[in-house]
């Protein structure tokens, strides 16, 4: 079974606009659910979407304006068939 992929833009604009916090939130969420082995989670340098950041990509789908207040909801919705809680 192929792993789900989460890519977090770590370019300076996205990082300073919220992905610094999102990084910690995503790591904690994956750890709480013991999903680290099932999901390929990594950072990436600038995605080129600086005006729409913070940017997160889940399984090829680009999510823009990802704020700490909505990052977990986006993860749950994007991974809903494999994740509960």
Rosetta constraint file for C-alpha pairs under 8 A:
AtomPair CA 3 CA 38 HARMONIC 5.51 0.50
AtomPair CA 3 CA 39 HARMONIC 5.24 0.50
AtomPair CA 3 CA 40 HARMONIC 6.22 0.50
AtomPair CA 4 CA 38 HARMONIC 6.87 0.50
AtomPair CA 4 CA 39 HARMONIC 4.87 0.50
AtomPair CA 4 CA 40 HARMONIC 6.09 0.50
AtomPair CA 4 CA 58 HARMONIC 7.44 0.50
AtomPair CA 4 CA 59 HARMONIC 6.01 0.50
AtomPair CA 5 CA 39 HARMONIC 5.80 0.50
AtomPair CA 5 CA 40 HARMONIC 4.75 0.50
AtomPair CA 5 CA 41 HARMONIC 5.97 0.50
AtomPair CA 5 CA 57 HARMONIC 7.82 0.50
AtomPair CA 5 CA 58 HARMONIC 5.62 0.50
AtomPair CA 5 CA 59 HARMONIC 5.02 0.50
AtomPair CA 5 CA 60 HARMONIC 7.81 0.50
AtomPair CA 6 CA 39 HARMONIC 7.22 0.50
AtomPair CA 6 CA 40 HARMONIC 6.19 0.50
AtomPair CA 6 CA 41 HARMONIC 4.75 0.50
AtomPair CA 6 CA 42 HARMONIC 6.49 0.50
AtomPair CA 6 CA 56 HARMONIC 7.14 0.50
AtomPair CA 6 CA 57 HARMONIC 5.68 0.50
AtomPair CA 6 CA 58 HARMONIC 4.54 0.50
AtomPair CA 6 CA 59 HARMONIC 6.51 0.50
AtomPair CA 7 CA 41 HARMONIC 5.97 0.50
AtomPair CA 7 CA 42 HARMONIC 5.16 0.50
AtomPair CA 7 CA 43 HARMONIC 5.45 0.50
AtomPair CA 7 CA 44 HARMONIC 6.50 0.50
AtomPair CA 7 CA 56 HARMONIC 5.73 0.50
AtomPair CA 7 CA 57 HARMONIC 4.96 0.50
AtomPair CA 7 CA 58 HARMONIC 6.42 0.50
AtomPair CA 8 CA 19 HARMONIC 7.17 0.50
AtomPair CA 8 CA 23 HARMONIC 7.44 0.50
AtomPair CA 8 CA 41 HARMONIC 7.90 0.50
AtomPair CA 8 CA 42 HARMONIC 6.39 0.50
AtomPair CA 8 CA 43 HARMONIC 4.71 0.50
AtomPair CA 8 CA 44 HARMONIC 6.10 0.50
AtomPair CA 8 CA 55 HARMONIC 6.47 0.50
AtomPair CA 8 CA 56 HARMONIC 4.61 0.50
AtomPair CA 8 CA 57 HARMONIC 6.42 0.50
AtomPair CA 9 CA 14 HARMONIC 6.21 0.50
AtomPair CA 9 CA 15 HARMONIC 7.12 0.50
AtomPair CA 9 CA 19 HARMONIC 7.18 0.50
AtomPair CA 9 CA 43 HARMONIC 5.80 0.50
AtomPair CA 9 CA 44 HARMONIC 5.04 0.50
AtomPair CA 9 CA 45 HARMONIC 5.87 0.50
AtomPair CA 9 CA 46 HARMONIC 5.89 0.50
AtomPair CA 9 CA 47 HARMONIC 6.26 0.50
AtomPair CA 9 CA 54 HARMONIC 7.11 0.50
AtomPair CA 9 CA 55 HARMONIC 5.58 0.50
AtomPair CA 9 CA 56 HARMONIC 6.07 0.50
AtomPair CA 10 CA 14 HARMONIC 6.10 0.50
AtomPair CA 10 CA 15 HARMONIC 5.10 0.50
AtomPair CA 10 CA 19 HARMONIC 6.85 0.50
AtomPair CA 10 CA 20 HARMONIC 7.80 0.50
AtomPair CA 10 CA 43 HARMONIC 5.83 0.50
AtomPair CA 10 CA 44 HARMONIC 5.56 0.50
AtomPair CA 10 CA 45 HARMONIC 5.19 0.50
AtomPair CA 10 CA 46 HARMONIC 6.36 0.50
AtomPair CA 11 CA 15 HARMONIC 5.81 0.50
AtomPair CA 11 CA 44 HARMONIC 7.37 0.50
AtomPair CA 11 CA 45 HARMONIC 4.86 0.50
AtomPair CA 11 CA 46 HARMONIC 4.23 0.50
AtomPair CA 11 CA 47 HARMONIC 7.45 0.50
AtomPair CA 12 CA 16 HARMONIC 5.99 0.50
AtomPair CA 12 CA 46 HARMONIC 7.58 0.50
AtomPair CA 13 CA 17 HARMONIC 6.04 0.50
AtomPair CA 13 CA 50 HARMONIC 6.04 0.50
AtomPair CA 13 CA 53 HARMONIC 7.17 0.50
AtomPair CA 13 CA 54 HARMONIC 7.48 0.50
AtomPair CA 14 CA 18 HARMONIC 6.30 0.50
AtomPair CA 14 CA 19 HARMONIC 5.71 0.50
AtomPair CA 14 CA 46 HARMONIC 8.00 0.50
AtomPair CA 14 CA 50 HARMONIC 6.56 0.50
AtomPair CA 14 CA 53 HARMONIC 5.10 0.50
AtomPair CA 14 CA 54 HARMONIC 4.21 0.50
AtomPair CA 14 CA 55 HARMONIC 6.44 0.50
AtomPair CA 15 CA 19 HARMONIC 4.50 0.50
AtomPair CA 15 CA 20 HARMONIC 4.94 0.50
AtomPair CA 15 CA 54 HARMONIC 7.02 0.50
AtomPair CA 16 CA 20 HARMONIC 6.40 0.50
AtomPair CA 17 CA 53 HARMONIC 7.08 0.50
AtomPair CA 17 CA 54 HARMONIC 6.01 0.50
AtomPair CA 18 CA 22 HARMONIC 6.14 0.50
AtomPair CA 18 CA 54 HARMONIC 6.01 0.50
AtomPair CA 18 CA 66 HARMONIC 7.52 0.50
AtomPair CA 18 CA 67 HARMONIC 6.00 0.50
AtomPair CA 18 CA 68 HARMONIC 6.53 0.50
AtomPair CA 19 CA 23 HARMONIC 5.71 0.50
AtomPair CA 19 CA 54 HARMONIC 5.90 0.50
AtomPair CA 19 CA 55 HARMONIC 7.72 0.50
AtomPair CA 19 CA 66 HARMONIC 7.81 0.50
AtomPair CA 19 CA 67 HARMONIC 7.71 0.50
AtomPair CA 19 CA 68 HARMONIC 7.79 0.50
AtomPair CA 20 CA 24 HARMONIC 7.13 0.50
AtomPair CA 21 CA 25 HARMONIC 6.39 0.50
AtomPair CA 21 CA 68 HARMONIC 6.50 0.50
AtomPair CA 22 CA 26 HARMONIC 5.96 0.50
AtomPair CA 22 CA 67 HARMONIC 7.28 0.50
AtomPair CA 22 CA 68 HARMONIC 5.43 0.50
AtomPair CA 22 CA 71 HARMONIC 6.74 0.50
AtomPair CA 23 CA 27 HARMONIC 6.19 0.50
AtomPair CA 24 CA 28 HARMONIC 6.14 0.50
AtomPair CA 25 CA 29 HARMONIC 6.10 0.50
AtomPair CA 25 CA 68 HARMONIC 7.52 0.50
AtomPair CA 25 CA 71 HARMONIC 7.91 0.50
AtomPair CA 25 CA 72 HARMONIC 7.67 0.50
AtomPair CA 26 CA 30 HARMONIC 6.09 0.50
AtomPair CA 26 CA 71 HARMONIC 7.67 0.50
AtomPair CA 26 CA 72 HARMONIC 7.20 0.50
AtomPair CA 27 CA 31 HARMONIC 6.11 0.50
AtomPair CA 28 CA 32 HARMONIC 6.01 0.50
AtomPair CA 29 CA 33 HARMONIC 6.40 0.50
AtomPair CA 29 CA 72 HARMONIC 7.61 0.50
AtomPair CA 30 CA 34 HARMONIC 5.88 0.50
AtomPair CA 30 CA 35 HARMONIC 5.02 0.50
AtomPair CA 30 CA 36 HARMONIC 5.80 0.50
AtomPair CA 31 CA 35 HARMONIC 6.29 0.50
AtomPair CA 31 CA 36 HARMONIC 6.40 0.50
AtomPair CA 35 CA 39 HARMONIC 6.20 0.50
AtomPair CA 36 CA 40 HARMONIC 7.38 0.50
AtomPair CA 36 CA 41 HARMONIC 7.84 0.50
AtomPair CA 46 CA 50 HARMONIC 7.59 0.50
AtomPair CA 47 CA 55 HARMONIC 7.75 0.50
AtomPair CA 49 CA 53 HARMONIC 6.35 0.50
AtomPair CA 49 CA 55 HARMONIC 7.28 0.50
AtomPair CA 50 CA 54 HARMONIC 7.46 0.50
AtomPair CA 52 CA 64 HARMONIC 5.41 0.50
AtomPair CA 52 CA 65 HARMONIC 5.71 0.50
AtomPair CA 53 CA 64 HARMONIC 5.48 0.50
AtomPair CA 53 CA 65 HARMONIC 4.86 0.50
AtomPair CA 53 CA 66 HARMONIC 6.85 0.50
AtomPair CA 54 CA 64 HARMONIC 6.04 0.50
AtomPair CA 54 CA 65 HARMONIC 4.97 0.50
AtomPair CA 54 CA 66 HARMONIC 5.17 0.50
AtomPair CA 54 CA 67 HARMONIC 6.96 0.50
AtomPair CA 55 CA 62 HARMONIC 6.99 0.50
AtomPair CA 55 CA 63 HARMONIC 5.70 0.50
AtomPair CA 55 CA 64 HARMONIC 4.75 0.50
AtomPair CA 55 CA 65 HARMONIC 6.25 0.50
AtomPair CA 55 CA 66 HARMONIC 6.02 0.50
AtomPair CA 56 CA 62 HARMONIC 6.05 0.50
AtomPair CA 56 CA 63 HARMONIC 5.21 0.50
AtomPair CA 56 CA 64 HARMONIC 6.72 0.50
AtomPair CA 56 CA 66 HARMONIC 6.85 0.50
AtomPair CA 57 CA 61 HARMONIC 5.36 0.50
AtomPair CA 57 CA 62 HARMONIC 4.46 0.50
AtomPair CA 57 CA 63 HARMONIC 5.90 0.50
AtomPair CA 58 CA 62 HARMONIC 6.68 0.50
AtomPair CA 58 CA 63 HARMONIC 7.74 0.50
AtomPair CA 58 CA 78 HARMONIC 7.04 0.50
AtomPair CA 66 CA 70 HARMONIC 6.49 0.50
AtomPair CA 66 CA 71 HARMONIC 5.88 0.50
AtomPair CA 67 CA 71 HARMONIC 5.95 0.50
AtomPair CA 68 CA 72 HARMONIC 7.81 0.50
AtomPair CA 70 CA 74 HARMONIC 6.28 0.50
AtomPair CA 71 CA 75 HARMONIC 6.29 0.50
AtomPair CA 72 CA 76 HARMONIC 6.16 0.50
AtomPair CA 73 CA 77 HARMONIC 6.12 0.50
AtomPair CA 74 CA 78 HARMONIC 5.95 0.50
AtomPair CA 75 CA 79 HARMONIC 5.92 0.50
AtomPair CA 75 CA 80 HARMONIC 7.90 0.50
AtomPair CA 76 CA 80 HARMONIC 5.26 0.50
AtomPair CA 76 CA 83 HARMONIC 6.75 0.50
AtomPair CA 76 CA 84 HARMONIC 7.65 0.50
AtomPair CA 76 CA 85 HARMONIC 7.94 0.50
AtomPair CA 79 CA 83 HARMONIC 5.87 0.50
AtomPair CA 80 CA 84 HARMONIC 6.77 0.50
